[in-house]
Amino acid sequence: MENSSLDNIIKYKDEINPEAMQNMIDSLQQKVSTLNEEINHKKQVLEDINKPILKKEDYNLLVNAIVDGIDNTSFEEGNFDWEPEFCGKEVQLNYLTFEGQEYLLEAIQTAIESTFKIVEEEDEQENSFENE
């Protein structure tokens, strides 16, 4: 039985043209590539479908709350790490790093919390049943 399998492989090898085999491989690779692209596209569509819905009015409120949080953050010299470099009569800035990220985040969160009523998911479902 083993010899017959080996004979079939040898016979098959003799019948296949290397160029035809390469064309077959290239065609299969193209199909795999196309299927991978389609899978990635469908994953993105599913991700978009599963996104929570945010009404335009609420989105605008959120953006305004973020802007207010940024506006209420102090961007003073002490919040930055920087290093000047002196080149003759010119002063250049080697780097500038904002060190007040925590304060900025806190200001944005505070602005959002003052704009929206934050509820846990379970609370939200209970409230929707109470309103019916």
Secondary structure as UniProt FT lines:
FT   HELIX           2..15
FT   HELIX           18..49
FT   HELIX           56..71
FT   HELIX           77..79
FT   STRAND          80..87
FT   TURN            88..89
FT   STRAND          90..98
FT   HELIX           101..115
FT   HELIX           121..130
//
